[in-house]
Amino acid sequence: MPDPVKTLLHLTMYKLPAGTFLHRMHQHVYGGTQFNPGTKGNARFSPIATSDGTPIPTMYAGATFDCAAMESIFHDVPFAPGYKSLAKSKLKDQVHSKIRTTAELMLADLRNTALRKLGIERRQLIDTEKDRYPSTREVAVAIHTQRPDAQGLLWTSRQDDSAKAVVLFGNRIMPGTLQLAALSRDLLTDAATYDAVLSLAERIGVDIVPGT
């Protein structure tokens, strides 16, 4: 993969329309439209910071409930045959929020066609394992630095290839641009939401089991 720090990135931008609905799974300590402060974690495109070390707040979301769940609570379920399980405790204090954009968002397109122009293969950026996350975060930093108009990134979800996933840059999005479309729902205590989690788990061959 080209060194994103030393390379001028030939980016394709995608305009996410106003009125788009997005889904996210997040800890209950954060509000439905509140960004992660960007100081902790180990994800594909976060935590990241500006050149002076200021953390960039981020928010991951998916186009559907299933996408958001696959990219979060089911993210570490292995791609392997045979029995797979997820401890029910992993759902504790997690909520689902459905949000709506009130303005158009300018996102760097990281889908296959755009990646070809960028000169980066999907397997180098989207389909990597966690050991490559330091490199993929460098790409996010380079995009944020080189394109002051970039408000986030968009790609085809690795976990659910029927849907788009996004990460949004909190320092580039005006207050009020994201609004709750419905009350946030606890993944365990809200019956309908828990049923949706169980339904998805059944479809991907995962048992939700007691324990930690």
N, C-alpha and C positions, 0 to 999 in steps of 0.2 A: 504494500500500500504506500502511495506517495506520502512523504512527510508533510502533514497538513500545516505544520507551523512554518515551513519554508516554501510552501507551494501556494500560488494563487489559485484558489478553488474556482472552477468553472461551474457555478451553481445554477440550477433551475429552481425558480421560485413558484410556489403554489399559493393561490389566494383561497383561503378557507372562508366561505361566504358567511356573512352575518346571518344569524338564525340557525346555525349548525348546532345540533345536539351532540354532546360528548359525555362519556361515562367515565367515572374514576372510582377506584377503591383506595381508601386511605385510612389512616388512623383517626380515631374519633376526636383526638385532641386538636385536629385541624378542621376548620370550617370547610364547607363544600367547595368554596371558591378560593380558599386560602392556599397560597403556594408553600411548598416545602422550603425552608430557609436556605437550603443548599450547603449546609455545613457538615453533614454526616451522610453516611451511606456508601454503597458501592453498586451503582447501576450503570447501564450502558452509556448514558449521556449525562450523568450527574453523580457526585457533586462536581461543579465546575466553578471557575472564578474568572474575573477580569484580570487584565495584565497587572493591576496594582494589588491583586490578591483579594478583592472584594467578592464575596460569594454571590453567585447568580441564583436567585430563587427559581425553582422549577416546579412544573406540574406535569405528571404523566396522565394521559387519558386515552380512551379508545372510542371508536365510532359506535360500538355496541356494548351491552352489558357483558356478553361473553368475551369479547376482546379485552375489556378492562380486567375481567377476572383471570383470564389466561395470562395476561401480562403482569399480574400481581400475585394473587394467592396461589395460583397453579403454576407460576413461572418455573419453579424448580422441580416439577414433576418430570421424571426422565422420559425421553423418547425411547422406550424399550418395551418389548413384549412382556407378558406376565403380570403378576399382581403388583398393583401400585396403590399407595395409600397416602392420605394427608391427615395429620392430626387435627382434630376439631379445634384444639386450642389455637391453631394458626389463624382462626377466624375471629378470635376474641379481640374486642375493641376495634374492629375494622368495620367501616361503613361504606355503602355505595351512594354516590352522589351523581345526579344527572344535571348537567349544566348546559346553558345555552349562550352562544356568543351573540353579543349585541352589535358587533362591528366586524368588518372583514379583518382577517389576520393573515399576515404574510409569513409563510413558512418555507424553509428550505426543503425541497423535494428530495427524498432519499429512496425513492422507488427505483426499480430496475432500470428503466429507460434513462432516468436522470443520473443514476450512478454510472452508466456507461459514459455519459458526457463528462462526468466528474473524474473518471479514470480509476474508480474504486469498485471492486466486486462486492456483491452483497455478502458473500461469505467472509469478507474482510471487515465488514462493518455491522451488519444486522444479524448474521447467523453465527457470530462468534460465541465462544464460551466466556465465562467470567474472567479467565486469566488474561483476556485481551481487552478488558474494559479500560485500563489506563490509556490504550491507544485509541479506542473509540471515543473516549472523552476528549482527547486532543482534537479530534475532528469537530466535535461540538463547539469547543473553544474557538477553533479557527473560523468556523462559520459565524459565530457570534462576533468575532473581532473584525472579520473582513466584510461582513454585511450588516451595517448598523440598522438596516430596515428589517432584518430577520427577527421575527417574534417567536420563533420556535422551529422545530423540525417535524417532518411528516414522513412516515414510511409504512410499508405493508407489514403488518404484525408478523413476527416470527412465530409466535405462539398460536395465532389465529389468522391464517392467510386469506380469510374472507373479508377482513376488515382493516381499516387504516388505524394506525397508532400515532400519537403525537406527544411531544414534550414541548411545553411552552416556557418561554423565558419571562419570569416575573418582572424583571426590570425594563421590559419593553412593552408591557401591556398596561394600558390605562385602567385605573379603578373603574368598576362598573361594566367593563367589557365582558366579563363572565358573570352570569347570573344563575342562581339555582332555579332549575325548571321544576323541581319537586323537592320535598323534604328528604334529607339524607336518611338512609335506612340502615340499621344495624344488621350485619350479615348473619348474626346468630339469633337475635331476639325478634326480628321482624319476620313473621312466618312466610310471607310471600317471597321475600328476598332469600331466605334460607332455602326455600323450595327451589328457587332458580339456581342457587349454588349446587344443590343436590342433583338437579336435572343435568347441569353441565358436567358435574363429576361423573355421572353415569355414562354420559356420551363419550367421555374421554377415558373411561375405564379406571376411574379412581374411587376408592372407598374412603369416605370420611369416617375416621375412627377416633375413639376416645384417646386421650393422652397428650403428650407434649412433643 
